[in-house]
């Protein structure tokens, strides 16, 4: 997608594009954390054979230190795993193709969301479930809406303003199901997170105690949020090397931030800047590839610049798989955006600059079978709505689902009506569309684990 450089985007645009950036970490703090890292961490470099670069295990002073090329770990925070036990996915390989229907992976149901003047949704930016309640994040309106599991509207709130209990613009959101608290980041005050109850009553404000620019907030555990810092995005997109600790645990009560011990050297960005040589500049952003995604086991970290994909649960980093490319470059991005016990879906995008123009080799979706290790390139479809091809919307991101739910997508009513009139719908979805208006709220597609 090409955008004129300097064009301002609203948050819904940016959330759709997933403009994930990097952390420029201060040298003093970096050195403090590195004191906990094995002095052998630097043995891994570009000349190390590929097989051994993924995970190098060293035993020193009775403690286990795991070092992956481009990142450093604190010894107590990593599950013992070796590279030969991890599946390796070749990002540029030509895998067999096959069509996969979401009904083959999950049991699919649909929920039409009730539409009233109070419940009208601008953009359904996120889905969060708490018992029998669905919370919808509407970043366009800066609003939180609550529905029951049948789609009936319950309530909503919107607290945009410059007051001490308001956000100037809605950033990201997550929900503490146990405490019935909603956390909302402020896109203009990037160290601030406001906390509300389900009625919209203000509870407290968190001011993060480090110079972070927060994007994506996760309800990580009872005491912490997990956040992704996008500070210095502009430096990376313009070619400046940035390294640091991009992921932080933030106290839900005090705002104290502690870096996840995953050092990333020479971060990758999903934004490129190109010039046509005539004074015109263009920015290209590859969307749909978040580097953090929830799963029923924990948060999956698919950092663009690392070979290894991790599961981060109970403050422990567990290697899940390894990504490899014969011709790796800054425009080759990949992310495990949906993972279950039996399979993982891996999105890949490749963009490069050629003759002062942004070129793309397209987007691919890989299916990794955890049982037999086989990899296929797939076309993920829904037989009830064959024209819907936006498979990257299956990305879980920081959305919170019940343990039996694999994915949730909001189908826009106007697009459903367009397909209905073309004869492009079938099954229960077609039946639902006959009972709503094209100006109504979205219809939720909920894919439950079989």
C-alpha positions in Angstrom: 0.0 0.0 0.0 1.5 3.3 -1.1 0.9 6.5 1.0 2.2 10.0 0.3 4.9 10.7 2.9 3.5 12.8 5.7 -0.1 11.8 5.2 -1.8 11.6 8.6 -3.6 8.4 9.5 -6.3 8.0 12.0 -5.9 5.2 14.5 -8.2 2.8 12.7 -6.0 3.2 9.6 -2.9 2.5 11.7 -4.5 -0.4 13.5 -5.4 -1.9 10.1 -1.9 -1.4 8.8 -0.3 -2.6 12.0 2.5 -0.1 12.0 4.6 -1.8 14.5 7.9 -0.2 15.4 10.9 -0.5 17.6 12.5 0.4 20.9 15.5 2.7 21.2 16.7 1.6 24.7 19.0 3.7 26.8 22.6 2.4 27.1 22.6 2.5 30.9 19.5 0.4 31.3 20.7 -1.9 28.5 23.9 -2.6 30.3 22.1 -3.2 33.6 20.0 -5.9 32.1 23.0 -7.4 30.2 24.7 -8.1 33.5 22.3 -11.0 33.9 23.3 -12.5 30.5 26.0 -15.1 30.0 29.3 -13.6 28.8 29.2 -16.3 26.1 26.1 -14.6 24.5 28.3 -13.0 21.9 29.6 -16.2 20.4 26.6 -16.2 18.0 27.2 -14.3 14.8 26.5 -14.3 11.1 29.3 -16.7 10.5 27.9 -19.4 12.8 26.4 -22.3 10.8 22.6 -21.9 10.4 21.6 -24.9 12.4 23.5 -23.7 15.4 22.5 -20.1 15.1 18.9 -20.7 16.2 19.5 -21.8 19.8 22.8 -22.1 21.5 22.6 -23.6 25.0 25.4 -23.0 27.4 25.8 -24.1 31.0 27.7 -21.7 33.2 27.9 -21.4 36.9 25.2 -24.0 37.3 22.6 -21.9 35.4 21.2 -22.4 32.0 21.5 -19.5 29.5 19.8 -19.6 26.1 21.2 -17.4 23.4 19.5 -17.0 20.0 21.3 -15.1 17.3 20.2 -11.4 17.6 18.7 -11.8 21.1 19.9 -12.4 24.7 18.0 -14.1 27.5 18.2 -14.1 31.2 18.9 -17.6 32.3 15.8 -18.1 34.5 13.4 -17.0 31.8 13.9 -19.6 29.1 12.6 -23.2 28.7 15.3 -25.7 27.9 14.8 -26.5 24.2 17.2 -27.3 21.5 17.2 -26.3 17.8 16.9 -29.8 16.5 13.6 -30.2 18.4 12.0 -27.1 16.8 10.3 -27.1 13.4 12.0 -24.9 10.8 9.9 -22.9 8.3 11.6 -21.8 5.2 10.1 -18.4 4.4 11.1 -18.4 0.7 10.5 -22.0 -0.1 8.0 -23.2 -2.6 5.6 -25.3 -0.5 2.7 -27.4 -1.9 -0.5 -25.4 -2.2 -3.9 -26.3 -0.9 -7.2 -24.7 -0.1 -8.3 -24.8 3.5 -11.8 -23.7 4.7 -12.2 -22.3 8.1 -14.9 -24.9 8.7 -12.2 -27.6 8.4 -10.3 -26.0 11.3 -13.2 -24.9 13.5 -16.9 -24.9 14.2 -18.3 -21.7 12.8 -21.2 -19.6 14.2 -22.4 -16.1 13.4 -23.7 -13.4 15.7 -25.4 -10.3 14.2 -24.8 -7.3 16.5 -27.9 -5.3 17.4 -28.0 -1.8 15.8 -29.4 1.2 17.6 -28.4 4.9 17.7 -26.4 4.2 20.8 -24.8 0.9 19.6 -23.7 1.9 16.1 -20.1 0.8 15.5 -17.7 2.9 13.4 -14.9 0.3 13.2 -14.8 -2.9 15.1 -11.1 -2.7 16.1 -11.0 -5.4 18.7 -13.0 -8.2 20.3 -12.9 -9.2 24.0 -15.0 -11.7 25.8 -15.8 -11.8 29.5 -18.2 -14.6 30.6 -21.4 -13.8 28.6 -20.3 -10.3 27.5 -18.6 -9.3 24.2 -16.7 -6.0 24.4 -16.1 -4.2 21.1 -13.3 -1.7 20.7 -14.3 1.1 18.3 -11.1 3.1 17.7 -12.9 5.3 15.1 -15.3 6.7 17.7 -13.0 6.2 20.7 -15.8 4.0 22.2 -16.2 0.8 24.0 -19.5 -1.2 23.4 -20.8 -4.2 25.3 -23.1 -6.9 23.8 -24.4 -10.2 25.1 -23.5 -13.5 23.4 -26.6 -13.2 21.2 -25.6 -9.8 20.0 -28.0 -7.7 22.0 -26.7 -4.3 22.9 -26.0 -3.7 26.6 -24.2 -0.5 27.1 -21.3 1.7 25.9 -19.0 4.5 27.0 -16.7 7.1 25.4 -14.4 9.3 27.4 -12.5 11.4 24.9 -11.2 14.8 26.2 -8.3 16.5 27.9 -9.5 15.8 31.5 -7.6 13.7 34.0 -10.1 10.8 33.6 -10.2 10.9 29.8 -8.1 9.8 26.8 -7.3 12.4 24.1 -7.6 9.7 21.4 -8.2 6.0 21.8 -5.0 3.9 21.4 -5.2 0.2 22.2 -7.3 -1.7 24.7 -7.4 -4.9 26.7 -9.6 -6.3 29.4 -8.8 -7.9 32.8 -11.6 -10.4 32.9 -11.1 -11.3 36.6 -11.0 -7.7 37.9 -13.6 -6.5 35.3 -11.3 -3.7 34.3 -10.7 -2.1 30.9 -7.3 -0.7 30.0 -7.1 2.0 27.3 -3.9 3.6 26.0 -3.8 7.2 24.9 -2.4 7.5 21.4 -1.3 11.1 22.0 0.1 10.5 25.5 2.0 7.4 24.8 3.1 6.6 28.4 -0.4 6.8 29.8 -3.0 4.1 30.2 -6.4 4.7 31.7 -8.4 2.1 33.6 -12.2 1.9 33.7 -14.8 -0.6 34.9 -17.4 -2.1 32.6 -19.8 0.8 33.2 -17.2 3.3 32.1 -16.4 4.6 35.5 -12.9 5.8 35.8 -10.7 3.8 38.3 -7.1 5.0 37.9 -4.5 6.2 35.5 -1.2 4.5 34.9 1.9 6.5 34.0 4.6 4.3 32.7 7.8 5.0 34.5 10.0 4.7 31.4 10.2 6.6 28.2 8.1 4.3 26.1 5.6 4.8 23.3 3.0 2.1 23.9 1.3 0.2 21.0 -0.5 -3.0 21.7 -1.4 -3.7 25.3 -2.1 -7.3 26.6 -3.8 -8.5 29.8 -0.8 -10.7 30.6 -1.4 -11.9 34.1 -3.1 -10.9 37.3 -0.5 -8.2 38.1 0.9 -7.1 34.7 0.1 -5.8 31.2 2.4 -6.7 28.4 3.1 -3.8 26.0 4.9 -3.3 22.8 6.9 -0.1 22.4 6.9 1.8 19.1 9.3 4.5 20.0 11.7 5.5 17.1 9.7 4.0 14.3 10.7 6.8 12.1 14.4 6.0 12.6 14.0 2.5 11.5 11.8 3.2 8.5 14.4 5.7 7.3 17.3 3.2 7.5 18.7 3.9 11.0 19.7 0.8 12.9 17.8 0.5 16.2 18.3 -2.2 18.9 16.8 -2.8 22.3 14.2 -4.6 24.4 10.9 -4.0 22.6 8.6 -5.8 25.0 7.7 -4.7 28.6 5.7 -5.9 31.5 3.8 -3.0 33.1 2.4 -3.1 36.6 -1.4 -2.8 36.6 -1.3 -0.7 39.8 1.8 1.5 39.6 2.8 1.7 35.9 6.3 0.3 36.7 7.8 -1.1 33.5 10.2 -4.1 33.3 11.7 -5.2 30.0 11.0 -8.8 28.9 14.6 -10.2 28.6 14.6 -10.5 24.9 17.2 -8.3 23.3 16.8 -7.6 19.6 19.6 -6.4 17.5 18.9 -4.3 14.3 15.1 -4.4 14.5 12.9 -4.6 11.4 10.1 -2.2 10.7 7.1 -2.8 8.4 7.4 0.7 6.9 9.6 1.7 3.9 10.3 5.1 2.4 11.2 5.5 -1.3 11.9 8.5 -3.5 11.2 8.7 -7.3 14.2 10.9 -7.7 12.0 14.0 -8.5 11.5 15.2 -4.9 8.5 12.9 -4.3 8.6 10.4 -1.5 6.4 7.5 -0.8 5.9 5.3 2.2 4.9 1.7 1.9 3.4 -0.1 4.9 2.8 -3.9 5.0 -0.3 -4.6 7.1 -1.6 -7.7 8.8 1.5 -8.9 10.5 1.4 -8.1 14.3 4.5 -9.3 16.1 2.5 -10.1 19.2 -0.5 -12.4 19.3 -2.6 -13.9 22.0 -3.1 -17.7 22.2 -4.8 -19.9 24.7 -1.4 -20.9 26.0 0.1 -17.4 26.3 1.5 -14.6 24.1 3.3 -15.5 20.9 6.3 -13.3 20.0 7.1 -13.3 16.3 9.6 -10.5 16.2 10.5 -9.6 12.6 14.2 -9.5 13.3 14.5 -12.8 15.1 14.8 -16.3 13.7 13.0 -17.9 16.7 9.3 -17.5 17.5 8.6 -17.7 21.2 5.6 -18.4 23.5 5.8 -16.0 26.5 3.7 -17.4 29.4 4.3 -17.3 33.2 7.2 -14.9 32.5 9.0 -17.7 30.6 10.1 -17.6 27.0 9.6 -21.0 25.3 10.9 -21.4 21.7 8.2 -22.6 19.4 9.7 -22.7 15.9 12.4 -21.2 13.7 12.0 -19.1 10.6 14.8 -19.1 7.9 15.3 -17.4 4.6 18.2 -17.9 2.1 17.9 -14.2 1.1 16.9 -12.4 4.3 16.4 -8.6 4.0 14.7 -5.8 5.8 11.6 -6.1 3.7 10.9 -9.8 4.4 8.4 -10.0 7.3 6.6 -12.9 8.9 4.4 -13.5 11.9 2.7 -16.5 13.6 -0.6 -14.7 13.9 -2.8 -17.7 14.9 -1.7 -20.8 16.7 -3.5 -23.8 18.1 -2.3 -27.1 19.6 -2.5 -28.8 16.2 -1.3 -26.0 13.8 0.0 -22.5 13.3 -0.8 -20.0 10.6 2.2 -18.0 9.4 1.8 -14.8 7.3 4.6 -13.7 5.1 5.1 -10.5 3.2 8.1 -9.4 1.1 8.6 -5.8 -0.1 11.7 -4.2 -1.5 12.8 -1.0 -3.2 13.9 -1.3 -6.8 14.8 1.6 -9.0 13.4 4.0 -6.4 10.1 2.2 -6.4 8.5 0.0 -3.8 7.9 -3.5 -5.2 6.2 -6.5 -3.6 6.4 -10.2 -4.2 3.0 -10.6 -2.6 1.6 -12.1 0.6 1.6 -15.8 1.5 0.0 -17.8 4.2 1.7 -21.0 5.5 0.0 -23.8 7.5 2.4 -25.6 9.8 1.0 -29.0 11.0 2.4 -29.5 14.6 1.8 -33.2 14.5 3.8 -34.1 11.4 5.8 -31.0 10.8 4.5 -30.6 7.3 4.1 -27.1 5.8 1.7 -26.0 3.1 1.0 -22.7 1.5 -2.8 -22.3 1.8 -5.7 -20.2 0.6 -7.9 -19.8 3.7 -11.6 -19.3 2.8 -15.1 -19.5 4.3 -17.5 -21.5 2.2 -20.4 -19.3 3.5 -18.6 -16.2 2.2 -16.1 -17.3 -0.6 -15.3 -13.7 -1.7 -13.8 -12.9 1.7 -10.1 -13.3 1.2 -8.6 -11.2 4.0 -6.9 -14.0 5.8 -4.7 -11.6 7.8 -7.8 -10.6 9.8 -7.6 -13.9 11.5 -4.7 -12.5 13.5 -5.6 -12.6 17.1 -3.4 -9.7 18.2 -4.3 -8.7 21.8 -7.9 -9.7 21.5 -9.2 -11.9 24.3 -11.3 -15.0 23.5 -12.8 -17.8 25.5 -10.6 -20.9 25.6 -12.8 -22.6 23.0 -12.6 -19.8 20.5 -9.9 -19.8 17.8 -10.7 -16.6 15.9 -13.3 -13.8 15.6 -13.9 -11.6 12.5 -16.4 -8.8 12.0 -18.1 -9.0 8.6 -19.3 -5.5 7.5 -23.0 -5.5 6.7 -22.7 -3.5 3.5 -20.2 -6.0 2.1 -22.4 -8.9 3.1 -25.3 -7.3 1.3 -23.2 -6.8 -1.8 -22.3 -10.5 -1.9 -25.9 -11.5 -1.1 -27.2 -9.8 -4.2 -24.4 -11.4 -6.2 -25.4 -14.8 -4.9 -22.2 -15.1 -3.0 -23.5 -16.2 0.4 -24.7 -19.5 1.7 -25.7 -21.3 4.9 -26.5 -19.6 8.1 -24.7 -16.4 7.1 -27.0 -16.0 4.1 -30.0 -16.5 6.4 -28.8 -13.8 8.8 -28.2 -11.2 6.1 -31.9 -11.5 5.0 -32.9 -10.1 8.4 -30.6 -7.1 8.7 -30.0 -3.8 6.9 -26.9 -2.9 4.9 -26.3 0.0 7.4 -26.4 -2.3 10.4 -23.5 -3.3 12.7 -21.2 -6.1 11.6 -22.0 -9.8 11.9 -19.4 -11.6 14.0 -17.9 -14.8 12.6 -16.8 -16.9 15.6 -14.6 -19.9 14.9 -14.6 -22.3 17.9 -12.1 -25.1 18.3 -13.3 -28.5 17.2 
